[in-house]
């Protein structure tokens, strides 16, 4: 399965928790059965961003933990977002051409600032250090108020998706969907359709926008609470869905980590420990696909 978007396609690349304590958040994910990548500080050509991350790499997509580690404008914006609610604050769509997305967003009135060139050092399996590089396209916060909704072009995917980081004891294999909380889900879905060039489709109480790999699900806070057990006030990102080879393994890990899990038909929802925030929906890939496409509740 290609890890990055191919020509003419868009994928759900990753979702990110903003966390105050990177080690505590990583420990929570390890208790949940994940392999977590080492600490990595982020930088642009102008210098350090003041943030650092650790990640859970999946066969399809990944989960990021992002923490402020200095007093920079970027770190201050991260702290401000965390003060509003604990949990997921980045929804990143994978593109093969960041420059083309930037030009399209400008034509559609989103007023994107210049493309951001991010990089961080990654240790490879042979002990060598390589520079992982990413081109990121963002828009002003008011244009997409649910979070840091952005496009990312992965320039060096081989640095991130290393085989040693893909073997998770809980059987999780893919980031299947991201959850967008809006007061007016139909209007918000129309905005996301214009932002990403995706076709919205009804999914029960929600609106679904499918990418080539992974979905966006837009709904009200009330409906996300019914689905997930918790959700922040709109505008926000409530969490995401994970496809599992054996959901029972992740369910057992949730009990071990103190994550509150509940059955949702053939799926499970789970509220994350305080070190992470946010909520999950998980189950087999087939069960998730059926639920997201047809019931949505």
C-alpha positions as CSV (number, residue, x, y, z in Angstrom):
1,X,0.0,0.0,0.0
2,X,1.5,3.4,-1.0
3,X,2.2,5.5,2.1
4,X,1.8,8.8,0.3
5,X,-0.6,10.3,-2.2
6,X,-0.1,9.4,-5.8
7,X,-0.6,11.7,-8.8
8,X,-4.1,13.1,-8.9
9,X,-5.1,11.7,-5.5
10,X,-5.6,12.9,-1.9
11,X,-5.3,10.8,1.2
12,X,-5.8,11.1,5.0
13,X,-2.2,11.5,6.0
14,X,-2.2,12.0,9.7
15,X,-4.0,13.4,12.8
16,X,-2.2,15.0,15.6
17,X,-2.8,15.4,19.4
18,X,-1.4,18.6,20.9
19,X,0.0,17.5,24.3
20,X,1.8,19.3,27.2
21,X,4.0,16.3,28.1
22,X,5.4,14.3,25.1
23,X,6.8,11.5,27.2
24,X,3.5,11.0,29.1
25,X,1.5,10.9,25.9
26,X,4.0,8.5,24.3
27,X,3.8,6.3,27.4
28,X,0.0,6.2,27.1
29,X,0.2,5.1,23.5
30,X,2.7,2.4,24.4
31,X,0.4,1.1,27.0
32,X,-2.3,1.0,24.3
33,X,0.0,-1.3,22.3
34,X,1.7,1.0,19.9
35,X,5.3,1.4,18.9
36,X,6.1,5.1,19.3
37,X,8.9,6.8,17.3
38,X,11.7,8.7,19.2
39,X,11.7,12.3,20.1
40,X,12.2,14.6,17.2
41,X,12.5,18.5,17.1
42,X,11.0,20.3,14.2
43,X,12.6,23.1,12.2
44,X,12.1,25.3,9.1
45,X,14.9,26.8,7.0
46,X,14.6,29.9,9.3
47,X,15.3,27.8,12.5
48,X,13.6,25.7,15.1
49,X,9.8,25.9,15.3
50,X,9.7,25.4,19.1
51,X,7.8,22.2,18.8
52,X,8.8,18.5,18.9
53,X,6.9,15.3,18.1
54,X,6.7,11.6,18.4
55,X,4.6,9.5,16.1
56,X,2.8,6.2,15.6
57,X,3.4,5.1,12.1
58,X,0.7,2.8,10.6
59,X,0.5,0.8,7.4
60,X,-1.8,3.6,6.1
61,X,-1.3,7.1,7.7
62,X,-0.1,7.9,11.2
63,X,-0.8,9.5,14.5
64,X,1.3,12.4,15.7
65,X,2.0,13.7,19.2
66,X,3.0,17.4,19.0
67,X,4.3,19.4,22.0
68,X,5.5,22.9,22.5
69,X,9.1,22.9,23.8
70,X,10.1,26.6,23.6
71,X,8.7,30.1,23.5
72,X,8.2,30.7,19.8
73,X,5.2,32.0,17.9
74,X,4.4,28.4,16.6
75,X,4.7,27.0,20.2
76,X,2.5,29.7,21.6
77,X,-0.2,28.9,19.0
78,X,0.0,25.3,20.0
79,X,-0.4,26.1,23.7
80,X,-3.4,28.4,22.9
81,X,-5.1,25.5,21.0
82,X,-4.5,23.1,24.0
83,X,-6.0,25.6,26.3
84,X,-9.3,25.4,24.4
85,X,-9.6,21.6,24.7
86,X,-7.3,18.5,25.1
87,X,-7.0,16.2,22.1
88,X,-6.7,16.4,18.3
89,X,-5.8,19.7,16.7
90,X,-4.3,18.8,13.3
91,X,-6.0,17.1,10.3
92,X,-3.5,16.6,7.5
93,X,-4.4,15.6,4.0
94,X,-1.6,14.0,2.0
95,X,-1.0,15.5,-1.5
96,X,1.6,14.7,-4.1
97,X,1.9,18.4,-5.0
98,X,1.9,21.0,-2.3
99,X,2.5,23.9,-4.7
100,X,-0.6,22.9,-6.7
101,X,-2.8,22.8,-3.6
102,X,-1.5,26.2,-2.6
103,X,-2.3,27.7,-5.9
104,X,-5.8,26.1,-5.9
105,X,-6.5,27.4,-2.4
106,X,-5.5,30.9,-3.4
107,X,-7.8,30.7,-6.4
108,X,-10.7,29.6,-4.1
109,X,-10.3,32.5,-1.7
110,X,-8.6,30.7,1.2
111,X,-5.6,33.1,1.2
112,X,-2.9,30.6,2.2
113,X,0.4,31.9,3.5
114,X,3.6,30.7,1.7
115,X,4.2,26.9,1.7
116,X,6.1,25.9,4.9
117,X,9.1,23.7,4.5
118,X,9.5,21.6,7.6
119,X,12.2,19.1,8.5
120,X,13.4,16.9,11.3
121,X,16.2,14.5,11.9
122,X,15.3,10.8,11.9
123,X,17.4,7.9,13.0
124,X,17.4,5.1,10.4
125,X,17.5,1.4,11.3
126,X,21.2,1.3,10.4
127,X,22.0,4.0,12.9
128,X,22.5,6.7,10.3
129,X,20.7,10.1,10.7
130,X,18.6,11.4,7.8
131,X,16.6,14.6,7.4
132,X,12.9,14.0,6.9
133,X,11.4,16.8,4.8
134,X,7.7,17.9,4.4
135,X,6.0,20.7,2.5
136,X,3.0,22.0,4.4
137,X,0.2,24.2,3.1
138,X,-1.9,26.0,5.7
139,X,-4.6,28.6,5.7
140,X,-5.5,31.4,8.2
141,X,-7.2,29.9,11.3
142,X,-10.5,31.6,10.5
143,X,-10.7,29.9,7.2
144,X,-10.7,26.4,8.7
145,X,-11.6,27.0,12.4
146,X,-11.9,23.4,13.5
147,X,-8.1,23.0,13.9
148,X,-4.9,23.2,11.9
149,X,-6.4,21.7,8.8
150,X,-3.6,21.4,6.2
151,X,-2.1,19.7,3.2
152,X,1.2,17.9,3.5
153,X,3.5,16.6,0.8
154,X,5.8,13.9,2.2
155,X,9.2,14.4,0.6
156,X,11.0,11.5,2.3
157,X,8.4,8.8,3.3
158,X,11.1,6.2,3.6
159,X,12.4,8.0,6.7
160,X,9.0,7.8,8.5
161,X,7.5,4.5,7.5
162,X,10.3,2.3,8.7
163,X,9.3,-1.4,9.1
164,X,10.5,-1.5,12.7
165,X,7.9,1.2,13.6
166,X,4.9,-0.6,12.0
167,X,4.7,-3.7,14.2
168,X,2.0,-2.8,16.8
169,X,0.9,-5.4,19.4
170,X,-2.7,-4.1,19.2
171,X,-3.1,-5.0,15.6
172,X,-4.0,-1.4,14.4
173,X,-3.2,-1.0,10.8
174,X,-4.7,2.2,9.4
175,X,-6.0,5.7,10.1
176,X,-9.5,5.3,8.6
177,X,-11.2,8.6,9.3
178,X,-11.0,12.0,11.0
179,X,-14.0,13.6,12.9
180,X,-14.9,17.2,12.4
181,X,-17.3,18.9,14.8
182,X,-19.4,21.8,13.4
183,X,-22.5,23.7,14.5
184,X,-23.8,23.5,10.9
185,X,-22.4,20.2,9.5
186,X,-23.8,20.7,6.0
187,X,-22.2,24.2,5.6
188,X,-18.9,23.0,7.1
189,X,-18.9,20.0,4.8
190,X,-19.4,22.3,1.8
191,X,-16.4,24.3,3.0
192,X,-14.3,21.2,3.3
193,X,-15.4,20.1,-0.2
194,X,-14.2,23.5,-1.6
195,X,-11.0,23.3,0.5
196,X,-10.0,19.8,-0.5
197,X,-11.9,19.2,-3.8
198,X,-13.8,16.3,-2.3
199,X,-17.4,15.3,-2.9
200,X,-19.6,15.3,0.2
201,X,-22.0,12.4,0.7
202,X,-24.8,11.8,3.4
203,X,-23.9,9.3,6.1
204,X,-26.8,9.1,8.5
205,X,-26.5,12.0,10.9
206,X,-23.1,13.0,9.4
207,X,-21.7,14.2,6.1
208,X,-18.8,12.1,4.7
209,X,-16.1,13.3,2.5
210,X,-14.1,10.3,1.1
211,X,-10.4,10.7,0.0
212,X,-8.5,8.0,-1.9
213,X,-7.6,6.6,1.5
214,X,-9.5,7.6,4.6
215,X,-12.6,9.7,5.2
216,X,-13.6,13.0,6.8
217,X,-16.8,12.8,8.8
218,X,-18.5,16.1,9.7
219,X,-21.2,16.3,12.3
220,X,-22.6,18.1,15.3
221,X,-21.2,17.8,18.8
222,X,-24.4,16.0,19.9
223,X,-24.1,13.4,17.2
224,X,-20.4,12.9,17.9
225,X,-21.1,12.4,21.6
226,X,-23.6,9.7,20.7
227,X,-21.0,8.0,18.5
228,X,-17.8,8.5,20.5
229,X,-18.9,9.2,24.1
230,X,-17.3,12.6,24.1
231,X,-16.6,15.6,21.8
232,X,-15.4,19.1,22.2
233,X,-17.5,22.1,21.4
234,X,-17.6,23.2,17.8
235,X,-15.5,24.1,15.9
236,X,-13.2,21.3,16.7
237,X,-11.7,17.9,15.8
238,X,-13.2,15.2,18.0
239,X,-10.8,12.3,17.1
240,X,-10.4,9.7,14.5
241,X,-11.1,6.1,13.5
242,X,-8.6,3.2,13.5
243,X,-8.8,0.0,11.5
244,X,-7.7,-3.1,13.4
245,X,-6.8,-6.6,12.3
246,X,-8.2,-7.9,15.7
247,X,-10.2,-5.2,17.6
248,X,-10.2,-7.4,20.7
249,X,-6.5,-6.7,21.1
250,X,-7.0,-3.0,21.2
251,X,-10.0,-3.3,23.4
252,X,-7.9,-5.2,26.0
253,X,-5.2,-2.5,25.7
254,X,-7.8,0.2,26.3
255,X,-8.8,-1.4,29.5
256,X,-5.1,-1.6,30.6
257,X,-4.5,2.1,29.8
258,X,-7.7,3.4,31.5
259,X,-9.3,4.4,28.2
260,X,-13.1,4.2,28.5
261,X,-14.3,1.9,25.7
262,X,-17.9,1.2,24.7
263,X,-19.4,-1.1,22.0
264,X,-21.0,0.6,19.0
265,X,-22.6,-2.2,17.1
266,X,-19.7,-4.0,15.4
267,X,-17.3,-1.2,16.4
268,X,-16.0,0.3,19.6
269,X,-15.5,3.9,20.8
270,X,-12.9,4.9,23.3
271,X,-12.2,8.1,25.2
272,X,-8.5,8.6,25.5
273,X,-6.5,9.1,28.7
274,X,-5.9,12.7,29.8
275,X,-2.3,12.6,28.6
276,X,-3.7,12.3,25.0
277,X,-7.3,13.7,24.9
278,X,-9.8,13.0,22.1
279,X,-11.6,9.9,21.2
280,X,-11.3,6.9,18.9
281,X,-13.7,4.7,16.9
282,X,-12.2,1.4,16.0
283,X,-12.9,-2.0,14.5
284,X,-12.1,-4.0,11.4
285,X,-11.5,-2.2,8.1
286,X,-14.7,-3.8,6.7
287,X,-16.9,-2.8,9.7
288,X,-15.6,0.7,9.7
289,X,-16.2,1.1,6.0
290,X,-19.7,-0.1,6.3
291,X,-20.5,2.1,9.3
292,X,-18.9,5.3,7.9
293,X,-20.5,4.9,4.5
294,X,-24.0,3.9,5.4
295,X,-25.0,4.4,9.0
296,X,-22.8,7.2,10.4
297,X,-24.4,6.8,13.8
